[in-house]
Amino acid sequence: MKKEVRSIKLDDFEKELIGFAKEIAYYLRKSGASPEEANDISQDVLVKMLESEIILPFEKMRAWMYRSAIRLYIDHYRRDKKYLDILQKEFFKNKQNKYETPDYLPLYHAVQKLPRKYRMVIDLHYFQDLSVKEIAELLHISISKVKIDLMRGRQRLKKQLVKEGYTYEDFN
């Protein structure tokens, strides 16, 4: 028995909205969102637009969808940032690792003086033994961004340690 496949016909309005949603997903990915997060947000905005009883001129729908998507993305970012802060304070700091011994204390303090974005990747990579890929997934940034932040963080860390009178060999 052959199963009948039915397709849903979309009107021009719905096709345009789907096109906007695809643009938004692309924009969000280029802005740093993961592909899954970008697709989820653009889909949420599309559904909100289709289900809402908002009366807007067609020319303003695209801008409305973009604004809604950006707000949702910012909300997700803030939620994830709070989650990472809690994770950093409660989970990662409770473990005593070899870098928190008296020999490594100057290194640990120097890391704590780094700007947050460098401190985070250095801590996750060296102190928590996460790979670059794992850090990228955890922080929702690209692998190349993690590598750049690690490089810049190491450079700043080296300057800080040299300024305090330490060398690489003191911690190796």
Secondary structure, 3 states (H helix, E strand, C coil): CCCCCCCCCCCHHHHHHHHHHHHHHHHHHHCCCCHHHHHHHHHHHHHHHHHCCCCCCHHHHHHHHHHHHHHHHHHHHHHHHHHHHHHHHHHHCCCCCHHHCHHHHHHHHHHHCCCHHHHHHHHHHHHCCCCHHHHHHHHCCCHHHHHHHHHHHHHHHHHHHHHCCCCHHHHC
